[in-house]
Amino acid sequence: MGGLFQVSSVRVMDIETGRVFHDVAVGDLGRIRRYVHDTAVAGGCEAEAVDELIVAVNEAIINIVRHGYQNEPGEIKVIVDCGPELIAVILLDDAPGFDPTLAPSPDTMLPLQERPLGGMGVHMMRAFCDELSYRRLPAGGNELTMLKRYNG
């Protein structure tokens, strides 16, 4: 995580925009990835940065569906915003709270057979974002913001 951007300084998008995906399941990942890709590219974002951020978005959605909603139908709002050198994706959901920024990093030096299950999704989110931030919304729900910078 680069940590070079303050989320509040780049949050210029209207939180009321974006697209709501209803009854999200792991099988919906393709259409969510397409939405993020198409919206970001249409907004002028660099394709390589978009592709990298989509890896983080994919892992975040999987975690929301599997761990947050426990594979039950749930709603996820996806907001995509592009700047001249920055792409931001915000995910909003109503699952129980979980702050991925506090999750411990896995020991990737251990052989695979010795590693505990889990933790790689958050690791991938961190690896493909320049900033990852979470907040529990005052009215309930989660907001996960993923930022990726690029040379515009």
C-alpha positions as a Markdown table, in Angstrom:
| # | Residue | x | y | z |
|---|---|---|---|---|
| 1 | Met | 0.0 | 0.0 | 0.0 |
| 2 | Gly | 1.5 | 3.3 | -1.1 |
| 3 | Gly | -0.5 | 5.4 | 1.3 |
| 4 | Leu | 0.3 | 8.5 | -0.7 |
| 5 | Phe | -3.3 | 9.5 | -1.2 |
| 6 | Gln | -5.8 | 10.6 | 1.4 |
| 7 | Val | -9.1 | 9.1 | 0.6 |
| 8 | Ser | -11.0 | 12.2 | 1.7 |
| 9 | Ser | -9.0 | 14.3 | -0.8 |
| 10 | Val | -9.9 | 12.2 | -3.7 |
| 11 | Arg | -13.5 | 11.4 | -2.8 |
| 12 | Val | -14.9 | 13.8 | -5.3 |
| 13 | Met | -17.5 | 11.4 | -6.7 |
| 14 | Asp | -21.1 | 11.6 | -5.7 |
| 15 | Ile | -21.7 | 8.6 | -3.4 |
| 16 | Glu | -25.2 | 8.4 | -4.9 |
| 17 | Thr | -23.8 | 7.4 | -8.3 |
| 18 | Gly | -22.6 | 3.9 | -9.2 |
| 19 | Arg | -24.4 | 0.7 | -9.8 |
| 20 | Val | -26.1 | -1.5 | -7.3 |
| 21 | Phe | -25.8 | -5.3 | -7.8 |
| 22 | His | -28.6 | -7.2 | -6.1 |
| 23 | Asp | -28.5 | -10.8 | -4.8 |
| 24 | Val | -24.8 | -11.0 | -5.6 |
| 25 | Ala | -23.2 | -14.4 | -5.8 |
| 26 | Val | -19.7 | -15.5 | -6.7 |
| 27 | Gly | -21.1 | -16.2 | -10.2 |
| 28 | Asp | -21.7 | -12.5 | -10.7 |
| 29 | Leu | -18.0 | -11.6 | -10.6 |
| 30 | Gly | -17.8 | -11.4 | -14.4 |
| 31 | Arg | -20.5 | -8.8 | -14.8 |
| 32 | Ile | -19.1 | -6.7 | -11.9 |
| 33 | Arg | -15.6 | -6.9 | -13.4 |
| 34 | Arg | -17.0 | -5.8 | -16.7 |
| 35 | Tyr | -18.9 | -2.9 | -15.1 |
| 36 | Val | -15.7 | -1.7 | -13.4 |
| 37 | His | -13.6 | -2.1 | -16.5 |
| 38 | Asp | -16.1 | -0.5 | -18.9 |
| 39 | Thr | -16.8 | 2.4 | -16.5 |
| 40 | Ala | -13.1 | 3.1 | -15.8 |
| 41 | Val | -12.0 | 2.9 | -19.4 |
| 42 | Ala | -14.9 | 5.1 | -20.5 |
| 43 | Gly | -13.7 | 7.6 | -17.8 |
| 44 | Gly | -10.2 | 7.7 | -19.4 |
| 45 | Cys | -8.3 | 5.5 | -16.9 |
| 46 | Glu | -5.2 | 3.7 | -18.0 |
| 47 | Ala | -6.1 | 0.1 | -19.0 |
| 48 | Glu | -3.2 | -1.5 | -17.1 |
| 49 | Ala | -4.1 | 0.2 | -13.9 |
| 50 | Val | -7.8 | -0.8 | -14.4 |
| 51 | Asp | -6.8 | -4.4 | -14.9 |
| 52 | Glu | -4.7 | -4.5 | -11.8 |
| 53 | Leu | -7.4 | -2.8 | -9.7 |
| 54 | Ile | -10.0 | -5.3 | -11.0 |
| 55 | Val | -7.9 | -8.1 | -9.3 |
| 56 | Ala | -8.4 | -6.3 | -6.0 |
| 57 | Val | -12.1 | -5.7 | -6.7 |
| 58 | Asn | -12.6 | -9.4 | -7.5 |
| 59 | Glu | -11.0 | -10.5 | -4.2 |
| 60 | Ala | -13.0 | -7.9 | -2.2 |
| 61 | Ile | -16.3 | -9.1 | -3.8 |
| 62 | Ile | -15.5 | -12.7 | -3.1 |
| 63 | Asn | -14.8 | -11.8 | 0.6 |
| 64 | Ile | -18.1 | -9.8 | 0.9 |
| 65 | Val | -20.1 | -12.6 | -0.7 |
| 66 | Arg | -18.5 | -15.6 | 1.1 |
| 67 | His | -17.6 | -14.1 | 4.5 |
| 68 | Gly | -19.9 | -11.1 | 4.8 |
| 69 | Tyr | -23.1 | -12.4 | 3.4 |
| 70 | Gln | -22.2 | -16.1 | 4.2 |
| 71 | Asn | -23.1 | -17.0 | 0.5 |
| 72 | Glu | -26.6 | -15.6 | 1.0 |
| 73 | Pro | -28.1 | -13.0 | -1.3 |
| 74 | Gly | -26.8 | -9.6 | -0.7 |
| 75 | Glu | -26.5 | -6.2 | -2.3 |
| 76 | Ile | -23.2 | -4.5 | -3.3 |
| 77 | Lys | -23.0 | -1.0 | -4.6 |
| 78 | Val | -20.0 | -0.3 | -6.9 |
| 79 | Ile | -18.8 | 3.2 | -7.5 |
| 80 | Val | -16.0 | 3.9 | -10.0 |
| 81 | Asp | -14.2 | 7.2 | -10.4 |
| 82 | Cys | -11.3 | 8.2 | -12.6 |
| 83 | Gly | -9.0 | 11.1 | -12.3 |
| 84 | Pro | -6.1 | 12.1 | -14.5 |
| 85 | Glu | -3.7 | 9.8 | -12.5 |
| 86 | Leu | -6.0 | 7.9 | -10.2 |
| 87 | Ile | -8.8 | 5.3 | -10.3 |
| 88 | Ala | -11.0 | 4.7 | -7.2 |
| 89 | Val | -13.4 | 1.9 | -6.7 |
| 90 | Ile | -15.7 | 2.0 | -3.7 |
| 91 | Leu | -17.7 | -1.0 | -2.6 |
| 92 | Leu | -20.7 | -0.5 | -0.3 |
| 93 | Asp | -22.4 | -3.5 | 1.4 |
| 94 | Asp | -24.7 | -4.3 | 4.3 |
| 95 | Ala | -22.8 | -7.3 | 5.5 |
| 96 | Pro | -21.5 | -7.6 | 9.1 |
| 97 | Gly | -18.5 | -5.3 | 9.6 |
| 98 | Phe | -15.0 | -6.5 | 8.6 |
| 99 | Asp | -12.0 | -4.2 | 8.2 |
| 100 | Pro | -9.6 | -5.9 | 5.8 |
| 101 | Thr | -6.9 | -3.2 | 6.6 |
| 102 | Leu | -6.6 | -4.8 | 10.0 |
| 103 | Ala | -6.2 | -8.4 | 8.8 |
| 104 | Pro | -2.7 | -9.8 | 9.3 |
| 105 | Ser | -0.6 | -10.4 | 6.3 |
| 106 | Pro | 0.0 | -14.1 | 5.4 |
| 107 | Asp | 3.5 | -15.5 | 5.6 |
| 108 | Thr | 4.1 | -16.1 | 1.9 |
| 109 | Met | 7.5 | -17.5 | 2.6 |
| 110 | Leu | 6.0 | -20.7 | 4.2 |
| 111 | Pro | 5.6 | -23.6 | 1.9 |
| 112 | Leu | 1.9 | -23.9 | 0.6 |
| 113 | Gln | 1.3 | -27.1 | 2.7 |
| 114 | Glu | 2.3 | -25.3 | 5.9 |
| 115 | Arg | 0.2 | -22.1 | 5.3 |
| 116 | Pro | -3.2 | -21.8 | 7.1 |
| 117 | Leu | -6.2 | -21.4 | 4.9 |
| 118 | Gly | -7.4 | -17.9 | 4.2 |
| 119 | Gly | -5.9 | -14.4 | 4.1 |
| 120 | Met | -4.7 | -14.5 | 0.5 |
| 121 | Gly | -7.7 | -12.4 | -0.8 |
| 122 | Val | -6.8 | -9.5 | 1.5 |
| 123 | His | -3.2 | -10.0 | 0.6 |
| 124 | Met | -4.1 | -9.7 | -3.2 |
| 125 | Met | -6.2 | -6.6 | -2.5 |
| 126 | Arg | -3.2 | -4.9 | -0.8 |
| 127 | Ala | -0.9 | -6.0 | -3.6 |
| 128 | Phe | -3.0 | -4.5 | -6.4 |
| 129 | Cys | -4.0 | -1.3 | -4.7 |
| 130 | Asp | -1.9 | 1.8 | -3.8 |
| 131 | Glu | -4.3 | 2.5 | -1.0 |
| 132 | Leu | -7.0 | 0.4 | 0.7 |
| 133 | Ser | -9.3 | 1.9 | 3.3 |
| 134 | Tyr | -12.3 | 0.8 | 5.2 |
| 135 | Arg | -14.9 | 2.4 | 7.3 |
| 136 | Arg | -18.1 | 1.2 | 9.0 |
| 137 | Leu | -20.8 | 3.6 | 8.0 |
| 138 | Pro | -22.7 | 5.4 | 10.8 |
| 139 | Ala | -26.1 | 4.1 | 9.6 |
| 140 | Gly | -24.6 | 0.5 | 9.2 |
| 141 | Gly | -22.9 | -1.1 | 6.4 |
| 142 | Asn | -19.4 | -1.2 | 5.1 |
| 143 | Glu | -17.4 | 1.1 | 2.7 |
| 144 | Leu | -14.3 | -0.3 | 1.2 |
| 145 | Thr | -12.2 | 2.1 | -1.0 |
| 146 | Met | -9.5 | 0.9 | -3.3 |
| 147 | Leu | -7.2 | 3.4 | -5.0 |
| 148 | Lys | -4.7 | 2.8 | -7.9 |
| 149 | Arg | -2.5 | 5.5 | -9.3 |
| 150 | Tyr | -1.1 | 5.6 | -12.8 |
| 151 | Asn | 0.8 | 8.0 | -15.1 |
| 152 | Gly | -1.9 | 9.9 | -17.0 |
